[in-house]
Amino acid sequence: MAAIYRATGSGCDRSAAMAIFPWVDISPPSPLPALQELPQGLTLTLLAFFCIWAADIGAYAFGKLFGRTRLTDISPKKTVEGAVFGVMASIAVATIGAWHLGWAGAPLSGMALGLLIGIASLLGDLTESMMKRDAGVKDSGQLIPGHGGILDRADSYVFTAPLVYYFVTLLLPLLPQ
């Protein structure tokens, strides 16, 4: 516990740990304080991937449970309900990331980035599905069985990376501190 307190330099981690584990003087280490110490490019790349994964997982889970309305013929298992929840999951992750990174205009700046990433990741998924259908293949490879191949893991990032870059370099500096 004391090592975590010394490593973060913050009393709030110790207070939170003692509230959760009052009988034991240990707590699980938090990866969040270390994000601000990483290079900005790596931090933004990780944030983009976390938003994409949240969108994918949220859309899959919510669509599987509550999805009734098909989104498109390109990918028949995708539902409107899943897509909306996936975008909302991306917004939630980006909002937490923006707040933690101390961005100007947080939480609104995080919500805007999450919306962009959520929509772009869905478009990346649909574009890759369309390419696979045109090629007549179900999966883009066998490296990750059951997940459609490696291209399915990277298709969304191809669409979101430029948006994240321009959002952070062009729009974020315009926001008042």
HELIX and SHEET records of a PDB file:
HELIX    1   1 ALA A    2  THR A    8  1                                   7    
HELIX    2   2 GLY A   11  ILE A   20  1                                  10    
HELIX    3   3 LEU A   32  LEU A   35  1                                   4    
HELIX    4   4 GLN A   40  PHE A   66  1                                  27    
HELIX    5   5 VAL A   80  LEU A  101  1                                  22    
HELIX    6   6 LEU A  108  ALA A  135  1                                  28    
HELIX    7   7 ILE A  150  TYR A  166  1                                  17    
HELIX    8   8 PHE A  167  LEU A  171  3                                   5    
HELIX    9   9 LEU A  172  LEU A  174  5                                   3    
END                                                                             
